[in-house]
Amino acid sequence: MKNLFLFLTLLVLSVSVTAQEKKQTKKDTTKTENLDEVLVKAIRVKEKAPITHSNLDKKDIAKRNLGQDIPMLLNYLPSVVSSSDAGAGVGYTYLRVRGSDASRINVTINGIPYNDAESQGTFWVNIGDFASSTQSLQLQRGVGTSTNGAGAFGASLNILTDAISEEAGGEISNSFGSFGTRKHTVKFTTGRINENFEVAGRLSKINSDGYVDRAFSDLKSYFLQGSYSDGKTLIKALAFGGEEQTYQAWAGLSAEQLEEDRQQNPYTYDNETDNYWQNHYQLHWSQRLDNNWSTNVGLNYTRGKGYFEQYKDERDAEDYANLIVDGSDVIVRRWLDNDFYVVNANVTYKNEKLEVISGMSYNTYTNDHFGEVIWGSDLAPNTSIRDRYYFSKADKTDWSAFAKATINMTDKFVAFLDLQGRFVNYKTNGLTSSRAPINVDDDFSFFNPKFGLTYDLNAKNSFYASYARGNKEPNRNDYESNGASVKHESLNDIELGWRYNGATVQLSANAYYMLYDNQLVLTGALDNVGEYLRENVKDSYRLGLEIDANIKMSKKFNFNTNLAISENKIKDLTIERDGELKNLGNTTLAFSPSVISGNALTYMPYENLQFSLLGKYVGSQYLSNTDTEASKIDSYFVSDFNVVYEIKMNKIFKSIVLQGLVNNIFNKEYVDRGYTYLDTWSGPEAVEIQGYYPQATINFLLGATLKF
C-alpha cells in the first residue's frame, strides 16, 4: 500500500509538471458532460419531473468530504437520518429516508445496482472514500422512477462517478481528526490524450479508532477508469473496490452501560472483527446515433469475499456440527463468497415534444455462506481446524424491462409515464449459521406503473402530481426468521408538489401518501450478526409533508433549510406476545420520527472563503412497533461547523484547499438508533436486553488538498 501511494504521488507530480509545460487549448466540454450523464439518464429525472428528488454535485460533496462515509454526507438532505456503529461516521454507516432503512433504498453506481442482491442492504464500508470519485448524485424519495436492481420503497440513490477531465492534473488530500481518524487520498488524471483518451485514478486509505472503544476501522480503496470519447461515443472502463477491517460495535449498550460509560464496548475478544474484500469492474458504451437517438450499454462484474470472526464461550456441541465437545469455548469465522454479474441496455429517442427511454437490466448473483471453527478449547476427535459447521448456497436472478416517456403536451403541461416489469427468482438450500434448514425456491413477477403530470404556472411556479407502484421481494433474513410464511410487499405512492424558482428564493414543497400492503417492518430485534429482523404487517402507511428552501439573503449570506413532518402507522397491529395473540390497534412504525429538519447558514466573506453552521433535528422515535414507552428514543438536535478556504496558486499547485469540520459543536450526548425485543416479549427481560448506539460528542476533522 505504501508503495502504491508513493507511485501515485509521483505520477500526480509528473502529470502536473507536464501539464504546466504544455500549452493546452480549452475545449468545449458540453458534449463530454452530456455523454457522461447518459450513464445515469435512464434512471435519473430532470428538474421539472413529477418525482420528488434532491441533487448534489461534486462541489457540494467536497465541502465536508474529510473521511466520513456517504450516508453522513447526505445527512442534511430532507427526510434523511444517518448513523454509524462506531459513532464517528467511519466504518459501518447507515442511511434512512422517510423512516425506511438501507434495504429499501435502491442504490446504483453508473446505473449498476450496488445493493447486495441477497440481504438488499448497502455496505459503504466496502468502498471507503467513494465520495472522492463521485461526480454527482441524485436522491429520489419515495418509489421514484424505475431503476435497476432491488425495488425502491423509501428512496433511490443513483451515483455518477467522475467525469472525463479535459486537462491533466491531480490531488493529494490528507485529513486528520478526533478518535485517531485520518484519510489519505491521491488522485490523478492524464486529461485528454490525443483529444479522445483519458486515464484517471484514486487510491485512498482511511483509519479511525472510533468513538466507541476499540471500534476501529481500517479501510483501503481504489478507483481507476479509462475513457474514450469523441463527441458521439463514450466508452468507459472502470475498476474500483476496497478492503475493510472493522472491530465490531453492533451489540450496542444497555441503558446502564450507557449511563456508566457511553464509549465502552462489550466485546472483549481482541479479533472480533469484520473482514471483507470487494472489487467492481464496469464497462459502459454510450453512443449518440444522431440528434434524436442515443444508446447505452453497461456491463458489470463484482467479486466479494470476507468473514466475520467471533469468540463464543461454553458452547453446545450440536450448535457446531459436533466439531467440539459440550462446554467448549470456540472461535468461528462466518464467510460470504459471492459473484455478481449485470447487463444493462437502454435506448433513447428525443425530439422537441417527446423523450422516450426504453431499457432492460439483467443480473445474476451467487453466494456461498459457510462457517469454520478456527479454534476450540476442546475439539471433538477426528476434527480439524477450519472444518465447516454449516453451509448454504444461494442463487438469485433479477431481470427487468421498462419504458419511460416524457411528453411536452403544451407549453405548460408535461406528462410522465413509466412502465416496468420485474422478474425475480431466489434459490437457496442448506443450513443457516444456527444450523436450521433453509430451502427456498421462489419466483416473483412484478408490474410497477408510474405516471405523473407537471404544470408550469409561470416562469417561477410549477406544480406536479404523481402515482407510483412498487413491489419488493423478501430478503434472506426474512426467510430465516419467518420461514415460508413471509410474503412480498407492495406500495402505492402518491406525491403532490410545488416548486418555486425565484432570483433569491428557491423552494420545493411536497406531500406524500405511501400506502403499503404486507410491508416488511422492522421489529426492532437483531439477528446474530446485528441485522434488523422484519415481519409482514397487512396494512400500514406513511403520510408526510416535506419542505426544502434555499434563500439567498445577500451576496454573502445563504440559508438552506428543510423540514419533514410525517405520520407513520400500522393499522390494527396484532402480535404474538408471551404465547398469546394481542391486537394493539393503530401503532407507530418503528424507526420513524415524525419530525426531521436540517438547515445550513453559509457566510462567504470572500469568493474563496466559506463558513457554514449546520443543524439537524430528529424527533423522538420508537424502536418497536408497539408504542411501548420503554422502547422510545429521545429527540435530538446537533450542530456542525464547516469552513473551506481555497488558496489560488500560480506555480506547481493550482490551488490549496483547507477544510475544517467540527461535528456536534454543543457536545450533545445522544443515541440515534438501537434495538429491542418488545414486539415479541414483555416484562423486565425484554427491556433488559435493549441496546443503544451512542454517537460521538464534539469532534473535529481538519484537511488539506493540494490540487495540481
DOMARKOL-862635 format. One record per residue: x, y, z of N, C-alpha, C in turn; residue in three letters. Coordinates in steps of 0.05 Angstrom, whole numbers, plus 5000, padded with zeros to 4 digits. Example, Ala and Ser with C-alpha at 12.3 -4.5 7.8 and 13.67 -1.06 7.14 Angstrom:
BEGIN
526448865156524649105156526449345156ALA
525749555142527349795143525850015157SER
***
This chain:
BEGIN
501749765000500050005000501750255000MET
503850265017505650495017506950544990LYS
507750324977509050344951507050454930ASN
504550364932502550464914502050764918LEU
501950844943501551134949503851294937PHE
506351194941508651334930508551344900LEU
507851124887507651124858505551324848PHE
503251324860501151514851501951804857LEU
503251854879504152124885506152214864THR
508052054857509952124836508652164809LEU
506551994804505152014779503652284777LEU
502352354800500952614801502852844796VAL
505152834809507153044806508153064777LEU
508652834765509652834737507552934718SER
504952854722502852944705502453244707VAL
502653344733502253634737504453794724SER
506953704726509153844714508853854684VAL
508053614672507653604644505453804635THR
503353814652501153994646502054284646ALA
503854354664504854624666506554694642GLN
507954494631509754554609508354574582GLU
506054434581504554434556502554674555LYS
502254784531500154984527497654844517LYS
495654834534493254694527491054884518GLN
489754814497487554964487484954874500THR
483455054511480854984524478954884502LYS
477454674510475654554491472754584501LYS
470854564483468054564491467454304505ASP
466654324530466254074546463253994546THR
461554134532458754074533458153784524THR
459353704502458853434492459753224511LYS
462053264523463153074542461253044566THR
460353264577458653264601456053124594GLU
454853174571452353044564452752744561ASN
454952664549455452374546455852244572LEU
457352374590457652254617454952214631ASP
453152404628450652384641448852164629GLU
449452074604447951864592448151604609VAL
450251574624450651334640448451304661LEU
447251534670445151514690442551634680VAL
442451714655440051844644437551674646LYS
437851414643435551234643434251214671ALA
435651274692434551244719434351504734ILE
435451724724435151984736432852134725ARG
431952344739429852514729430852794727VAL
429552944710430353224706428953404727LYS
429853654727429053834748426053864751GLU
424553864729421753914730420053654728LYS
421353424731419853174731418053154755ALA
415753014753413952984776414852774796PRO
417452774802418652594821420152754842ILE
419652694868420952854889423852764892THR
425652964889428452894889430253124898HIS
432753054904434853254911437353174896SER
438953384887441453334873443753454889ASN
446053314888448553414899450653384877LEU
452253604872454453584853457053554868ASP
459253534853461853484864462653704884LYS
462053944878462754164896461254144922LYS
458754074922457154034946458353814964ASP
459053594951460153364965462853424978ILE
464453574964467253614972467453784998ALA
465453945004465654125027466153985053LYS
464853755057465153605082466453335078ARG
467753285055468853025050471653005062ASN
471652925088474152905103474552635115LEU
473152435104473552155113471052015121GLY
468852165128466352035135465051915110GLN
463351715114462151565092459851725080ASP
458951635056456951775041454351815057ILE
453351625073450951685089451251935106PRO
453651975118453952215135454052475118MET
454952455093455052685076452252765066LEU
450352575067447652625058445752705081LEU
446852725105445252755129443452995129ASN
444153215114442653455115440553475093TYR
440153265077438053265057435353215071LEU
433153285058430553255070429952965077PRO
428752915100427752655109429952445113SER
432452535115434752345117435652345146VAL
436252095156437552055182439951865178VAL
442251955187444751795184445751695211SER
447151475211448251375236450651195231SER
452151135252454450955249454750785274SER
455850535270456350355293458450475312ASP
460650575300462850665317462450945327ALA
460251085318459551335329460751585316GLY
462751545299464251775288463851805257ALA
462151635245461551665217463451525199GLY
465251355210467051195194466650905201VAL
466850725181466350445185463550365176GLY
462150215192459350145184457550385189TYR
456450495168454650725170451950655157THR
449950805164447250745156445750985148TYR
443750945130442151155119439251075120LEU
437551255130434651215129433451455115ARG
431351405099429951615085426951565089VAL
425551765100422651735106422151495124ARG
424051435142423751215160424450945149GLY
425250935123425950685110428950635111SER
429750395117432550335121433850265094ASP
436450185095438050145071436949925053ALA
435649725064434549505048432349605030SER
431249845035429149965019430050185001ARG
432650265003433750484987435450364965ILE
434350384940435750284917438150454911ASN
440550334910443050484904444250374878VAL
444850554860446250484835448750654831THR
450750534819453250684812453550664782ILE
453250894768453250904739451050724728ASN
448750704742446550534733446750244740GLY
448950164753449349884761448449854790ILE
446749654796445849614823448149574842PRO
448049704866450149664886449049514910TYR
446449524916445349374939446149084937ASN
446848964959447348674960444748534951ASP
444948364931442548244920440948074940ALA
442347954959441047764978439947905003GLU
441648065016440748205040439348465033SER
439748565009438648804998439649055012GLN
441649025030442849255043445049385027GLY
446149605037448349745024450549775044THR
452949695036455249695055457449875044PHE
457250135053459050335043461950275053TRP
462150125074464750065086466549925066VAL
465349785046466849635027468149805005ASN
467250055002468350234982468950504995ILE
470650495015471250735030472150965012GLY
471551215020472251455006471151474978ASP
468851334973467751344946466851624939PHE
466251784959465452064953467552214937ALA
470052144941472252274926472252214897SER
470752004888470551934860467751974849SER
466152134863463352184855463152454842THR
462052454818461552704803459052834812GLN
456852674815454352784825452652554834SER
450552614849448652414857445852534859LEU
443952354856441152444858439652254878GLN
438352374898436752214917433752264910LEU
432452064901429552074896428151954920GLN
426252104932424752004955422151874946ARG
421451664961419151504953419851284933GLY
417951194917418550994897420351104875VAL
419851354867421551474846421051344819GLY
422851394801422651284774423751004774THR
423150854753424150574750427250584750SER
428450394764431350384765432150084763THR
434650034765435749764762436149634789ASN
435649384791436249244816433849244835GLY
434349224861432249194881430349424881ALA
427849364886425749574885426149784907GLY
425450034901425750254919423150284935ALA
423350274962421050314979421250564996PHE
423550674998423950925013425251134997GLY
427051054979428551244963430251094943ALA
431251244923433251144904435651334905SER
438051234907440451394906442151304883LEU
442351474862444051404839446451584838ASN
448651454834451351584836452651574808ILE
453651804800455251824775458151874783LEU
459951704774462751734781464051954764THR
466652004770468052234759467752254728ASP
467252494719467052554690469852574679ALA
470052564652472552604639473652884643ILE
476152904650477453154654478853244628SER
478553494621479753594596482753634600GLU
483653704624486453774629487653574648GLU
490253534645491753364664491853494691ALA
491953334712492053434739491953224760GLY
491753304784491553114806491053254833GLY
490753084853490353184880491753004900GLU
492853124921493752984944492253104968ILE
490752934981488953025002489552875028SER
489753015050490252895076488453025096ASN
487252875114485652985136486152825161SER
485952965184486352845210484252955229PHE
483652795249481652885268481452715293GLY
479252755307478752625332478552325329SER
479052185351478951895352480851755333PHE
483151885328485151775310484251755281GLY
482251915273481251905246483252045227THR
483851915205485652025185484951905157ARG
485052085138484552005110486752095092LYS
487751925075489851995056488851915028HIS
488752105010487752054983489652174962THR
490152014942491752114919490052064894VAL
489652274878488152254853489852354830LYS
489352254806490752364782488952334758PHE
489452504738488152474712490252554691THR
490252414669492052494647490952714630THR
488252784635486952964617486652824590GLY
485652964571485252844544487952804531ARG
488452564522490752484506489852454477ILE
491152594459490352594431487352654428ASN
486352824445483652924444481452724451GLU
482052464453480052264457480252094482ASN
482652054492483151864513483752004540PHE
482951874561483651964588483951724606GLU
485851744625486151544646486151694672VAL
484651604692484451734718484351524739ALA
485151604763485051414785485251544813GLY
484751384832484851464860485651234878ARG
487151294898487951104919487451234946LEU
486051094964485351214990485851015012SER
486451135035486650985060485451145082LYS
483551025097482151155119482450975144ILE
483251105166483450965192481951125213ASN
480750985231479451125254479350925277SER
479851025301479550865325476650845334ASP
474951025324472151025331471651165358GLY
469251285360468451405385468051185406TYR
466850965398466450735416469150595419VAL
469750505443472350385449472950155430ASP
475350165418476349955401474749905376ARG
472850075370471250035345472750155321ALA
475050045316476850165296475850085268PHE
476750245248476250195220478950225205SER
479450035188481850045171480849995142ASP
480650215127479350195100481350275079LEU
481650095059483350155036481650135011LYS
481950324993480250314969481750434945SER
480750374922481950474897479750534876TYR
480350694857478550754834480350804810PHE
479750674788481250714763479350704740LEU
479650904722477950894698479550984673GLN
478950854652479950934626477651004608GLY
477951224593475651334577476451394549SER
474651354531474851454503472351604496TYR
472651844485470351994476471052164452SER
469152194434469652364410467252544403ASP
465552594423463252764418460752604413GLY
460952374400458652194396458851934411LYS
461251854417461751604430463151644457THR
462251504477463651504502463951214511LEU
466351124516466950864526468550894552ILE
467550774573468850784599469250504610LYS
471750454619472350204633473250284661ALA
471950174681472450244709473149994726LEU
474950034744475449834765475649984791ALA
474049904811474250024837473449824858PHE
474249884883473549694904475049764929GLY
475149574947476449634973476749384990GLY
478249425011478749225032478249355059GLU
476649225075476049345101476449145124GLU
477249265146477249115171476049305193GLN
474049215206472749375227472349205252THR
472749325275472249185300469249225307TYR
468049015316465149015319464149205341GLN
461949345335460749525355457649505352ALA
456649295338453749285333452149175357TRP
453549095378452048995402450749225417ALA
451649475413450549695427451049685457GLY
449649865472449949875501447249865514LEU
447149745538444649755553444350035565SER
442050085577441650345589443550395612ALA
444150185627446050205649448950255639GLU
449750115618452350155607452650435595GLN
450550525582450550795571450951005592LEU
449750955615449951145637452751145650GLU
453950915652456550895666458950975648GLU
458750905623460950975604459950935576ASP
459051145562457751125536459751055514ARG
462351045519464250965499465150685502GLN
464250535521465150265526464150075504GLN
465549855500464849655480464649385495ASN
462349255495462049005510463748775499PRO
464648795474466348585463469148585476TYR
470148355482472848345495474848185479THR
473948005461475747855444477248045425TYR
479848025424481448235410481248225380ASP
480148005369479847995340476947955332ASN
475148085346472248075340471748265316GLU
472648185293472848365270471248265246THR
470548455230469348405204471448465183ASP
471848275164473948295144472748235117ASN
472848425098471548375072473048515050TYR
473048395026474348505002472248504980TRP
472148724966470148754944471348904921GLN
471148794896472248914872470048934851ASN
469849164838467749214818469149274791HIS
468149164770469149214743466849284725TYR
466949524714464749624697465749694669GLN
464049654649464649744622462149874611LEU
462350124602460050274592460650384564HIS
458650354547458850454519456350624514TRP
456750884511454551064504455051174476SER
452851164460453151244432450951434424GLN
451651674414449651854402449551794373ARG
447251684364446951594336446451834318LEU
444652014327444152264312442952464333ASP
441652674323440552864341438152764357ASN
437052534349434652424362435252164378ASN
437052004369437451744380440151714395TRP
440051574418442551504432442151244446SER
444351104452444150844465446250834487THR
445850644505447750594526447750304534ASN
450050184537450349914546452249914570VAL
451549774591453349754615453649464623GLY
456149384629456749124639458149144666LEU
457648954683458948964710459548684720ASN
461848654734462448414749463448504776TYR
462248404798463048464825463848204839THR
466248214851467247984866467548064895ARG
466247914913466347974941466947724958GLY
468547764978469247534996470147645023LYS
469247515044470147605070468947445093GLY
469747515117468847365140468547545165TYR
466947445183466647565209467647365230PHE
469547455247470747285267469547345294GLU
468847125309467547165334468346945354GLN
468547025380469146845402466646775417TYR
466246515422463846425437464846245460LYS
463746275483464546115506462445915514ASP
463345675523461645465534459345395515GLU
460045305491458145245471457244955472ARG
454844915461453844635458454944515432ASP
455644265433456944135411455144125386ALA
452544085390450744065367450444325351GLU
451044545364450944805350453244835330ASP
455244665333457644685315458244415302TYR
456044275295456244025280457843815294ALA
457843825321459343645338462343645332ASN
463343875323466243905319467643965345LEU
466144045366467244095392465843925413ILE
467043915437465843775459464043975474VAL
461843875485460044045500461544215521ASP
460844475522462144655541464644775532GLY
465444725507467944825497467645125490SER
469845275493470045545481470845505452ASP
469945695435470445655406470745935393VAL
472445935372472646175355471846085327ILE
470046235315468946165289469346395270VAL
469446325244469346515223466946455205ARG
465346655200462946615183463446765157ARG
463446615135464346715109462046775090TRP
462546965072460947015048462847015025LEU
462046885003463746864979461846894955ASP
461947134942459847184922460847304896ASN
459247264876459747374849457147504839ASP
457347734826455047884817455547984788PHE
453847914769454147994741451648164733TYR
452148374718449948554710450348624680VAL
448048634666447948744639445648944638VAL
446249194631444249404627444349494598ASN
442049564587442049674560439549854558ALA
439850084545437550254540437950424515ASN
435750514504435850684480433950924485VAL
434851154476433351404480432651534453THR
430151604451429251774428428252034438TYR
429152254426428352524436427952714413LYS
425752864415425353094397424253324414ASN
423253534402422453764417420053704435GLU
418353514428415953464443416053214460LYS
417853034454417652774466420452664472LEU
420752524494423052364501422152094511GLU
423151884498422551614505425051464511VAL
425151334535427451174542426450884548ILE
427550694534426850414538429350264545SER
429050064563431449924571430849664585GLY
432949514591432749274606435249244624MET
434949084644437149024662436948734670SER
439248594670439248314679441648284698TYR
441148154721443448094738443047824750ASN
445347694756445347434769447447434791THR
446747304813448347324838448547044850TYR
450946964858451346714873452946784898THR
452246634919453546694945453746434961ASN
456146374970456546144989456746255017ASP
455046145034455046215063456245975078HIS
458346005093459345785108460845875133PHE
461045705152462445775177464545575184GLY
466845665194469145505201469645525231GLU
470445305243471545315270474545345267VAL
475645575276478545615273480045565299ILE
478545525321479845455347477645355366TRP
478445165382476645065403478244975427GLY
477245035451478644955475478544655478SER
476544525466476344225468475044125443ASP
476644075422475643975397474843685399LEU
472843605384472043325383474143155368ALA
474242895374476142715359475642725329PRO
477842695314477742695285476742955273ASN
477143175288476343445279478843605273THR
478743765251480943935243480144225244SER
482044395249481544675247480644745219ILE
478744925217477445025192475444825181ARG
474644625196472344465188469844635189ASP
468144585170465644755168463444635185ARG
461944815198459744725214457044795202TYR
457044955181454544995165455445085137TYR
453545045118453945135090451245175077PHE
451045385061448745415044449545575019SER
448345504997448945644972446445784962LYS
446846034953444546194944444946284916ALA
442846284900442846384873440446574869ASP
440946794856438746984851439047104823LYS
436947104808436847244782434747454783THR
435247684770433447914771433648054744ASP
431448054730431448204705428948374703TRP
429348604690427148794688427248924661SER
424949024652424749184628422949424633ALA
423549644621422049894626421850064601PHE
419850234602419550434581418550694595ALA
419850914589419151174602418751374580LYS
416651544583416151744564415652014578ALA
416952224569416452494578415252644554THR
412752744557411252864535410653154541ILE
411753334525411053614527408353664513ASN
406253644529403553654517402953944507MET
403654144523403354424515405754564527THR
405754834525407854994537407854974567ASP
405554894579405254894608405054614620LYS
404154414604403654154615405753954604PHE
406953804623408853584615407853334629VAL
407453124614406552864624408852674626ALA
408752494646410852294650409552024654PHE
410451824639409451554641411751354642LEU
411551164661413850984666412650714672ASP
413250514656412250244660414550054663LEU
414449884683416649694688415549424695GLN
416749214684416348944693418848834705GLY
418648704728421048604742420448314750ARG
422448134745422147844749424547734764PHE
423947604786426047524805425747234812VAL
427947084813428046814824430246804845ASN
429446694868431346664890431346374900TYR
433746254900434145984909436345964930LYS
435845814951437945754970437245494984THR
439345354991438845105007441345045024ASN
440944895044443044825063442244905091GLY
444144995107443745065135444545355140LEU
443045485157443745755166446045735187THR
446945965197449045965217448145845243SER
445545825247444445695271443845405265SER
444745305242444345025234441444955230ARG
439845145223437045095216436845065186ALA
435244885176434944845147433845105134PRO
434945175111433745385095433645295066ILE
431245245056430745145029428645315016ASN
429445484997427745674984428045654954VAL
425845664940425845684911423345844903ASP
423546114903421246284899421646454873ASP
419446484859419346664836417446894841ASP
418247134832416547374835416347514808PHE
413847604802413447754778411948014786SER
413248244781412148494789411648684766PHE
409448824767408849034748408749294763PHE
410449494755410749744770410149984752ASN
407650064750406950304734407450564750PRO
408150774736408551034748407751244727LYS
406351454736405651664718405251924734PHE
405552144720405352404733404952624714GLY
404352864724403853104708405153344722LEU
406553504706407653754716406353984701THR
405554194717404254424706405954674713TYR
406854814692408355064696406355294696ASP
405855404720404055634722405255874709LEU
407855924714409356144702412256074704ASN
413956274699416856224698417956144726ALA
416556204747417556154774416155924788LYS
413655874782412055674797411255434779ASN
411555204791410654964777409554774798SER
407654604790406354414807406554134794PHE
406553934811406653664800405053464817TYR
404153254804402753034818403652774805ALA
403952564822404952314811403852084827SER
403751854814403051604827405151394818TYR
405951234838407951024831407250774847ALA
407650544834407150284846409850144849ARG
410350034873412749894878412249614890GLY
413849424883413749154895416449064902ASN
416648904923419348824932419148544944LYS
421148384938421348104948422648104975GLU
422147894991423547865017426547825013PRO
428047885034430947835033431547575049ASN
434047495049434847245061434147235091ARG
434647455105433947455134430947415139ASN
429247515120426447475123425747175122ASP
426947035104426546745102427546605127TYR
429846685137431046555161429246595185GLU
428046835188426546895213423546825210SER
422546825186419646785182418946525167ASN
420946395155420346155140418646195116GLY
417145995109415546005084413146195086ALA
412546295110410246475113410746765103SER
413246835098413847105090412647165063VAL
411747415059410447495034412047735022LYS
411747764996412848004984411148244992HIS
412148484989410748724998410248914974GLU
408149074977407349254955406949534967SER
407249734949406950014958405650174936LEU
403750344944402550544926403450814937ASN
404850974921406051224930404751454914ASP
403451634928402251874915403752124925ILE
404652294906406152534912404852774899GLU
404652994915403753254904405753464912LEU
406653624892408753804898408554084885GLY
409954274897410154544886413054624887TRP
413954744865416754854863416655144856ARG
418155304870418355594865421355654860TYR
421855784838424655844830424856144825ASN
425556294846425856584844428756654843GLY
429356914840432057004839433556964865ALA
432157004887433456984914432356754930THR
430156634922428956414938428256194919VAL
429155944926428255704912427055524933GLN
424655434927423155284947421755044934LEU
421654824948420054594939418554484963SER
416054424959414354314980412754084967ALA
412653864982411153634972409853484994ASN
407553374988406053195006406152914994ALA
406352715011406452435002404652265019TYR
403652055006402051855019403051585009TYR
404351435026405451175018403850955033MET
402350805017400450605028401550325022LEU
402150175043403449915040401549685043TYR
402149465029400749215033402849005040ASP
402548885063404448685073407248795076ASN
407449045085410049165089411748985109GLN
414248945101416148815119417349025138LEU
416249045161417049255180419249145199VAL
421049325207423049255227421649205254LEU
422248985267421148935293422749055316THR
425149155309426949255329428949055339GLY
428548795334430348585343432548545322ALA
434748425331437048365315437448065311LEU
438747995288439647715286442347695298ASP
443747465294446247415307448647545294ASN
448247715273450347875262449648175262VAL
447648245278446948525280445048645260GLY
443848475243441948565223439148575235GLU
437648785229434948805239433048595227TYR
431348475244429448285234426848425226LEU
425348305208422948425197420648215197ARG
418148315196415848145193413748295178GLU
412048145164409848275149407648385167ASN
406748625160404248725172402448795148VAL
399848725151398048745128397749035118LYS
396949215135396349495126398049695142ASP
399349875128400850085141401250315121SER
401950545132402250775114404250975125TYR
405151155108406751385115405551625101ARG
404851825117403552065106405252305115LEU
406252465096408052675105408052925087GLY
409453125097409853385083412853445085LEU
414053515062416853585061417153855049GLU
418854025061419354295051422354335050ILE
423354435028426154485024426554755011ASP
428054935024428255205015431155295015ALA
431855444995434555574993434055874990ASN
435156025008434656315009437256465007ILE
437656624986439956794983439457054998LYS
440457075022439757305039441257565030MET
443657525020445257745009447457624992SER
449257794983451557684968453357504984LYS
453257545011455057395028453657185045LYS
451057205048449657015066447656845049PHE
447656585056445756405043444656215065ASN
442056165063440755995083439255775069PHE
439855525077438355285066437055145089ASN
434555085086433054945108431154745096THR
430654525111428654335103427254225127ASN
424754145123423154045145421353825134LEU
421253595149419553375142417753305166ALA
415153315162413253245183411653005173ILE
411352795189410152555179408552405200SER
406752235191405352045208405851775196GLU
406851585212407651325202406351105219ASN
404350975208402650805224402250525213LYS
401950335231400950065225397950055234ILE
396249955216393449935222392849665236LYS
391649675259390749435273393049225276ASP
395149305290397349115293396648895313LEU
397048645303396648415320399248275323THR
400148225348402648095353402247855371ILE
404147675370404147445389406147515411GLU
405247555435406947625457406347425480ARG
408547305490408347115512406346895506ASP
406346805481404646585473401746655467GLY
401046915468398246995462398147205440GLU
395947195424395547405404394247645416LEU
395347885411394248125422393948335400LYS
391548465398391148675379391648945393ASN
393549095383394349345395393149585381LEU
391449545361390249765346392349895328GLY
391950155323393850305306396250385322ASN
398650315312401150385326403050515307THR
405250635319407150775303409350585293THR
410050625268412250465256414850525270LEU
416450315274419050345287420950505270ALA
422750645283424950795269423751005250PHE
421551125258420251325241419551575256SER
421451755260420952005274418952175258PRO
417152315272415052465259416052745250SER
418352825260419553085251422553045246VAL
423453135223426253145216426753415202ILE
428853545211429553805200432553845197SER
433353975176436154045172436454325162GLY
438554465169438954735159441954795158ASN
442554995141445355075138445355375132ALA
446755525149447255805145450155845136LEU
450455955112453055985099453856275096THR
456256335104457356615102459856605085TYR
459856765063462156775045463257055044MET
465057135063466157405062467757465037PRO
468957245026470557265001469757024984TYR
470457044958469756834940470956574947GLU
473356574959474856334965474656244994ASN
472956375010472656305038469756275045LEU
469156055059466355985065466155875093GLN
464255975109463655865135460755765135PHE
460255535147457555425147456955325175SER
454655395185453555295210451155115203LEU
451354865210449354665202447954565227LEU
445354505224443854395246442054165237GLY
441753965254439953735248438253665272LYS
435653655267433753575288432353325280TYR
432353125297430852875293429052825316VAL
426452805311424552775332424652495346GLY
423252465367423252215382422151985364SER
423051745370422251515354422151265371GLN
420651065362420450815376422250605363TYR
423450435379425050205369423249965363LEU
420749965373418949745368416449865354SER
414649685346412149775333409749775352ASN
410349765378408149725397407549975413THR
408750205406408450455421409150425451ASP
411050245456411850205484413850415492THR
413250565513414950785522417750695528GLU
418050445538420750345544422550325520ALA
421350325496422950305471423250575457SER
422550785470422651055458425351175460LYS
426351295438428851445438428251735437ILE
429551895454429052175455429852315429ASP
428552545424429352715402432152825407SER
433452925386436053045389436453265368TYR
438153455375438953675357441953705359PHE
443353675337446253705336446953915315VAL
449154055320450154255302453054205294SER
453654265269456454235259457354505248ASP
459954545248461154785236463154705216PHE
462954825192464654755169465955005158ASN
468554995152469955215139471555115116VAL
471555255094473055185070474455435060VAL
477155405056478655635046480455535024TYR
480255665000481855584977483855794971GLU
486455724969488555904963489455854933ILE
488956044916489756014888492756044885LYS
493955884868496855884864497455924834MET
499955984829500756024801503055844792ASN
504155694811506455534804505655244801LYS
506955064816506454774814503554714821ILE
502554824843499854774851497954964837PHE
495654864829493455034820492155174844LYS
491855024865490655134890491154954913SER
490855064937490954914962488254964976ILE
486854754982484254774995484554675024VAL
483954855043484054795071481154765081LEU
480654545097477954495106478054435136GLN
475854515150475554445178472654375183GLY
472254175199469554085206469454015236LEU
467754155250467254095278464453975280VAL
464253725287461653595290460653615318ASN
458053645321456753645347458053865365ASN
458054105356459554325369458454385397ILE
456054305403454954355430455154115449PHE
456753915439457453685456455053525466ASN
453053495448450653355456451153055459LYS
450252935481450352645485447752535475GLU
447752365454445252265443445651985431TYR
443551845428443451595412441451635390VAL
441951525367440151565344438851305334ASP
439451085346438150835340438850625361ARG
437650395359438050185379436549935371GLY
436049755390434549515384433049435410TYR
430949275406429249185428427748935419THR
426848785439425348535434422448565444TYR
421548815448418948865460416648795441LEU
417148755416414948665398414248375403ASP
416048215414415447935418415447845447THR
416747995464416847935493415648165508TRP
415148125534414348335551415748315578SER
415448515594416648495621419548585622GLY
420748555646423448655650425548525632PRO
425248265625427248135610427648265583GLU
425448335570425648465543426948735546ALA
426248885566427449155570430449135576VAL
431248925591434048905599435848855575GLU
434848725554436648665531436448875509ILE
435149095514435149315495438049425492GLN
438649525468441249645463441049905449GLY
443050075454443050345443445850395430TYR
445850565409448350625395449050915400TYR
450950975418451651245424453251375401PRO
452651615395454051765374456051955387GLN
458052045372460252195383459352465393ALA
460652545415460352825425462152995407THR
462753235416464253425399466853295389ILE
467253335363469653225350470253385325ASN
472653355315473453525292475053375271PHE
475053485247476753385225477953625211LEU
480553605205481953815191483253695166LEU
483153835143484253725119485553925101GLY
487353835084488654005064488753845038ALA
488053975016488153844990489854014972THR
491953894960493654024941492753944913LEU
491954144898490954094871493054174850LYS
493553994831495654044811494354114784PHE
***
